[in-house]
Amino acid sequence: MTTRPSPPRDLLRHPSRSTLCVAIALLGLLLVGLSEKGTAAEAEIIDVRRIWDKAEHNAFTDLIRFEGNWYCVFREGSGHVSAAGKLRVITSANGRDWKSAALIARKGVDLRDAKINVTPKGELMLSGAAAVPQPADYKHQSMTWFSSDGKNWSDAFLVGDRDVWLWRTTWHGDTAYGIGYGTNKKKGLIRLYKSRDGRSFDTLVPSMLDDTYPNETSIIFRKNGEAHCLLRRDGAKKSAMLGISKAPYQDWNWKDLGVRAGGPHIIEIPDGRTIAAVRLYDGGARTSLCWLDPAAGTLVEFLKLPSGGDTSYAGLVWHDEELWVSYYSSHERSQTRAKSSIYLARVKIAPKAGN
């Protein structure tokens, strides 16, 4: 057996400055290595693929699993903002092969930001907003549609208030909750609605937050009954906020998360942790997954999805112990330009520490 000589006692008692520098450097490398391993172990992309790119601009997604099939919804148009936007519904049995199920259009308006969920009655509910060409008496009108098969959809129901964009609807028991944000002359308003059928909405909280420009939101209802809301801001302060409320969800407490985030969506996974899918801006626009810690009031990125440029607006579904994420991005460049397309990622999340 080979033995190594011990360092001189004087060196141990009185280390030189150079020795300390080397030790600190080695410790730093060790910590970086551990950090990188920890980050890599938190999540792994199992698969990511482009699932739709037929329109000039394909964007603003949502995702649901319904009766054994996947449904992804998004807007098709000629640009990020353009006339005559339509809402496309595509479907897949396996998440790999996709086909169109429906295309919803409304003459004379731009349909935007499709969201989809399943009602307590077991029907698909699609929502979006019609942007009205100006000049007009109003700028936006929220709408909902319903279907039993994803192919045949009802006529539109006009919901909420004009110029209060009902962004996303979340069912909790037999009640649907949705937050609308003010546009046009109502800019700066953020309002909570509720509904029993998704076809008409009543105001629950007329003004949830006094701010310059709160807008896009996502709500979840935790296992303990609390409602958590991730909210985007674009006013004087641009950092996202977390709102927390207990039933009957009329009083809200807000925390500034200190991070600018667009296109927010959140999901509580089975171990109780909350994952947010957002557009981050520091170091370049990208779609990323973040840990949302309600107690600490923090939003921490842990996985960047293949993305860039015009990107974000994710749909989130937990299925077969994986997180399925729909989103759009323009990071893949063709010979002529970068085109925004629809992507689907499957992500494996590492178990919670201590489990």
Secondary structure as UniProt FT lines:
FT   HELIX           9..13
FT   HELIX           17..42
FT   STRAND          43..52
FT   STRAND          57..66
FT   TURN            67..68
FT   STRAND          69..77
FT   TURN            83..84
FT   STRAND          86..92
FT   STRAND          99..104
FT   TURN            107..108
FT   STRAND          110..118
FT   TURN            120..121
FT   STRAND          124..131
FT   STRAND          140..147
FT   STRAND          157..159
FT   TURN            162..163
FT   STRAND          164..172
FT   TURN            173..174
FT   STRAND          175..182
FT   HELIX           184..186
FT   TURN            187..188
FT   STRAND          190..195
FT   STRAND          202..205
FT   STRAND          214..221
FT   TURN            223..224
FT   STRAND          227..233
FT   STRAND          239..245
FT   TURN            247..248
FT   STRAND          253..268
FT   TURN            270..271
FT   STRAND          274..280
FT   TURN            282..283
FT   STRAND          286..293
FT   TURN            294..297
FT   STRAND          298..304
FT   STRAND          312..319
FT   TURN            320..321
FT   STRAND          322..329
FT   STRAND          341..349
FT   TURN            353..354
//
